[in-house]
Amino acid sequence: MARICDLTGKRAITGNSVSFSNKRTKRKFNPNLHVKKFYVPELGEWISLKVSTSALRTIDKIGISAAIEKAIKKGKI
């Protein structure tokens, strides 16, 4: 199961862990993902999506149908 947001396409990025002695080792920054169920009134059914918290805020603001259309336009879905 990949750690990628279904709507925004956010994925893990790499960086460095920096110790007190300034030694650097590679690490991952994973997105804050949650598996949520959404009711889509146009389809009349529930869908399950793995979304980031920023995508949840977008869904709260514009609605699930508009968020899905926006993701399709950008080519994320």
C-alpha positions as CSV (number, residue, x, y, z in Angstrom):
1,M,0.0,0.0,0.0
2,A,1.7,3.2,-1.2
3,R,1.8,6.3,1.0
4,I,0.3,8.6,-1.6
5,C,-2.7,10.8,-1.2
6,D,-5.5,9.9,-3.7
7,L,-6.6,13.5,-4.3
8,T,-3.5,15.6,-4.1
9,G,-0.8,13.1,-5.0
10,K,1.4,14.0,-2.0
11,R,4.0,11.4,-1.3
12,A,7.0,10.9,0.9
13,I,10.0,13.2,0.5
14,T,13.6,12.6,1.6
15,G,15.8,14.7,3.8
16,N,18.4,14.5,6.5
17,S,18.3,13.8,10.2
18,V,20.9,16.1,11.7
19,S,22.4,15.0,15.0
20,F,23.9,17.3,17.7
21,S,27.4,16.6,16.2
22,N,25.9,17.8,12.8
23,K,26.3,14.2,11.3
24,R,23.7,13.8,8.6
25,T,21.8,10.6,7.8
26,K,19.0,10.1,5.3
27,R,15.4,9.9,6.4
28,K,11.9,10.1,5.0
29,F,9.1,12.6,5.6
30,N,5.8,10.8,5.2
31,P,2.6,12.7,4.5
32,N,-0.1,12.7,7.1
33,L,-2.6,10.2,5.5
34,H,-5.9,8.9,6.7
35,V,-8.3,6.4,5.2
36,K,-11.7,8.0,5.2
37,K,-15.1,7.1,3.7
38,F,-17.0,9.8,1.9
39,Y,-20.6,9.8,0.6
40,V,-20.9,11.1,-3.0
41,P,-24.5,12.2,-3.6
42,E,-24.0,12.2,-7.4
43,L,-23.1,8.5,-7.4
44,G,-25.3,7.7,-4.4
45,E,-22.6,5.5,-2.8
46,W,-19.8,5.6,-0.3
47,I,-16.2,5.7,-1.5
48,S,-13.1,5.0,0.5
49,L,-10.1,7.3,-0.1
50,K,-6.6,7.6,1.4
51,V,-6.3,11.4,1.8
52,S,-3.9,13.8,3.4
53,T,-5.0,16.3,6.1
54,S,-4.7,19.1,3.6
55,A,-7.0,17.3,1.2
56,L,-9.5,16.8,4.1
57,R,-9.5,20.6,4.6
58,T,-10.1,21.1,0.8
59,I,-13.0,18.6,0.9
60,D,-14.5,20.5,3.9
61,K,-14.2,23.7,2.0
62,I,-15.4,22.8,-1.5
63,G,-17.0,19.4,-1.1
64,I,-16.1,15.9,-2.2
65,S,-17.5,16.1,-5.7
66,A,-15.6,19.3,-6.5
67,A,-12.4,18.0,-5.0
68,I,-12.6,14.8,-7.1
69,E,-13.3,16.9,-10.3
70,K,-10.3,19.2,-9.4
71,A,-8.1,16.1,-9.0
72,I,-9.2,14.7,-12.3
73,K,-8.4,18.0,-14.1
74,K,-4.9,18.1,-12.6
75,G,-4.4,14.5,-13.6
76,K,-4.0,13.1,-10.1
77,I,-6.8,10.5,-10.6
